[in-house]
Each structure stands twice: as structure tokens, then as C-alpha cells.
Amino acid sequence: MKVLVTGAKGMLGQDLCPVLEDVGMFVIETDIDNLDITDEEMTKEVINKTHPDMVIHCAAYTNVDKAEEDFETAERINIYGTENIAKACGSLDIPMVYISTDYVFDGTKTTPYTPDDNTRPVNKYGLTKLRGEEEVKKYCEKYYIARTSWLYGHHGKNFVETMLSLAQQNKELKVVDDQIGCPTWTVELANGILKLLSQPYGIYHVCGSGSVSWYGFAEEIFKQSGLTVDLKPCTTEDFPRPAKRPRYSVMDNKGLCRNWQAALQDYLQLRDV
Ligand SMILES: NC(=O)c1ccc[n+]([C@@H]2O[C@H](COP(=O)([O-])OP(=O)(O)OC[C@H]3O[C@@H](n4cnc5c(N)ncnc54)[C@H](OP(=O)(O)O)[C@@H]3O)[C@@H](O)[C@H]2O)c1
């Protein structure tokens, strides 16, 4: 099977491509330098020429806070870029996997979100990703929308690395305890995407099983790393950010990924190799 991956140089892309290759897929790795998804002609040409059996669309504008002020760029990449990919896939009947986010939800539920739950993003990044989902549904008959959350991986800036680096400074560390979600290792997500491919087309939640607050996540990172840190819980109000976050963005993953603590353990072990 020939699979074209967009955003292959990103945090997810760099872990996803080897996982696909390991199961015998031929991977065409693309990123902004050889497939700028905001360029409609280029997108059409690359997909027509390479004619993959599937496209996994990971490229995105992912700076959640910056998207509040730079909405135009987020819109161009996440909405119109996704529209270009979806149009090209749809016209050739190529199945498409679109990586979406828990930020399509408003976080007012108290039980895990299912794929059919109502969406209502509370920030601009979430809005652009939801509009991306709509473009996929509009142009493609064969699609998987894989919503994931709280991603961390070896090839990108992420919460685990930030915590480990702050721990070096030996100061009191305050972490938000009133936002609950599902931490997801990029390799776990890559394996979840593989599992998706044997499921019927549709919308899925592909994130770590279980849930935790950012504070609880930090606590587990330090516990598993054997670090003693002066860690204190705080509220969202204590740590204001430009983009609002959903308070509760736990998603029901129907067993597509292992529990988040087991994945974290593997991540930390590999990090030390
Ligand atoms: N990170 C999270 O916590 C999280 C949570 C939920 C969902 N997601 C979704 O998961 C997917 C992967 O996220 P990630 O964390 O791996 O993101 P990432 O590290 O920011 O990777 C995105 C990649 O897309 C590239 N890109 C940007 N604009 C492009 C364009 N016009 N054409 C082609 N490529 C372009 C980026 O290049 P540059 O670096 O040069 O800009 C980067 O290599 C995204 O769809 C994201 O929305 C992420």
C-alpha cells in the first residue's frame, strides 16, 4: 500500500512514517517544502502524480495561542489547506485520514465525549480544525477523522519535555489542575491510526485511555522519572493564556489506544536510550 503523509516533518509525522513503514507500507513523506497544502495547484499535482492508495493528513497550524491573533494563517492552513487535500483525494476516490482534535468540543460535558457529540469549539484553533473536518466530509466519501488530544512525542515541543526541563530548575512548579484530558503519545496515536484502517469509515477518537488533569499528568511524569519536584496544583485563572481551553475534553476512544500511563512509561524509557 502506498501512503502519502502530509506534515511528515512534524511531531506526529516523524513517528507515524516509521510505524507505517514497519507494517510494509510505502510512505511518501511530504511537508511544506515539497507539498504546501495551501497551494491548490501543487496539492492537486502531487496527489495526481503520486496517486497514493491513501493520504494521511497531519499538516496543520498547531500553535493554539497564536491562532487567536493570527487567525488568517490558521484558517489558510487548517481550513483551506485541508479543503485542497480533501478535493484532490475526493476527485480520485482516495481514502483520507484527517487528524483532528479534542478542541472541537466545548468541555462542558462530565462524561467522555463520543464521536457523535455536539461540537462547539471555544478557541480559534479548534474552530479551524472543525471547519477542516467539514471540508473532509464535503469532498470525500472515504474518510477517517481521527480526533486526538494532548499529544507528546520525541520530535516536538511538548508538555512532558517542558515539565522535565522545568524540574531541573528546582523551583516550586504550579500546574493547572482544573482541565482534564487524555494525554497521547504520538507512537500510540500512530498505532491507533493503523487500527482505524480496518474499521468502517467515519469519525473516531484516537487518544490515550483514561484521563487526568495537567497537574496529575505532571505528577505521573515525575513519579515515573524518579524525580522529586515541589509540585502545586493551580487553576486556569492562575495561568491565563490567550486561547481558552475546554475544561473537560476526555474522549471515548473505544479501546484504540492503551492507557496513558503505560504509553508514558514507554516514551520515558525510549527517551533514555
Ligand atoms: N500537538 C497536539 O497536542 C495536538 C492535539 C490534537 C490534535 N493535533 C493535530 O495532530 C496533527 C499533528 O500535530 P503535530 O503536533 O505533529 O503538529 P506539528 O509538529 O506542528 O506538525 C505539523 C507539520 O505541518 C507542517 N505544515 C505547516 N504548514 C504547512 C503547509 N502549508 N503545508 C504543508 N505542511 C505544513 C509543519 O511545518 P512547520 O513546522 O514548518 O510549520 C509541521 O511539519 C495536526 O493536525 C494537529 O492539529 C495535535
The ligand as a Gaussian input file, in Angstrom:
#p B3LYP/6-31G(d) Opt

LIG

0 1
 N        0.026000      18.680000      19.278000
 C       -1.126000      18.392000      19.874000
 O       -1.253000      18.401000      21.113000
 C       -2.338000      18.012000      19.034000
 C       -3.542000      17.716000      19.688000
 C       -4.651000      17.355000      18.924000
 C       -4.540000      17.289000      17.539000
 N       -3.368000      17.603000      16.926000
 C       -3.308000      17.506000      15.466000
 O       -2.353000      16.498000      15.146000
 C       -1.722000      16.802000      13.899000
 C       -0.210000      16.712000      14.063000
 O        0.189000      17.652000      15.063000
 P        1.714000      17.872000      15.449000
 O        1.742000      18.187000      16.893000
 O        2.554000      16.785000      14.873000
 O        1.991000      19.240000      14.654000
 P        3.371000      19.889000      14.199000
 O        4.514000      19.288000      14.928000
 O        3.158000      21.362000      14.269000
 O        3.481000      19.425000      12.677000
 C        2.729000      19.985000      11.654000
 C        3.552000      19.936000      10.402000
 O        2.798000      20.555000       9.353000
 C        3.680000      21.410000       8.637000
 N        2.972000      22.453000       7.902000
 C        2.560000      23.676000       8.338000
 N        2.012000      24.368000       7.336000
 C        2.062000      23.575000       6.248000
 C        1.666000      23.738000       4.897000
 N        1.109000      24.879000       4.461000
 N        1.860000      22.720000       4.033000
 C        2.432000      21.561000       4.454000
 N        2.845000      21.350000       5.714000
 C        2.663000      22.350000       6.597000
 C        4.566000      21.987000       9.731000
 O        5.707000      22.609000       9.185000
 P        6.372000      23.840000      10.018000
 O        6.835000      23.269000      11.315000
 O        7.466000      24.277000       9.106000
 O        5.278000      24.864000      10.208000
 C        4.878000      20.726000      10.525000
 O        5.942000      19.999000       9.962000
 C       -2.238000      18.188000      13.490000
 O       -3.283000      18.024000      12.561000
 C       -2.796000      18.761000      14.782000
 O       -3.830000      19.696000      14.538000
 C       -2.253000      17.950000      17.640000

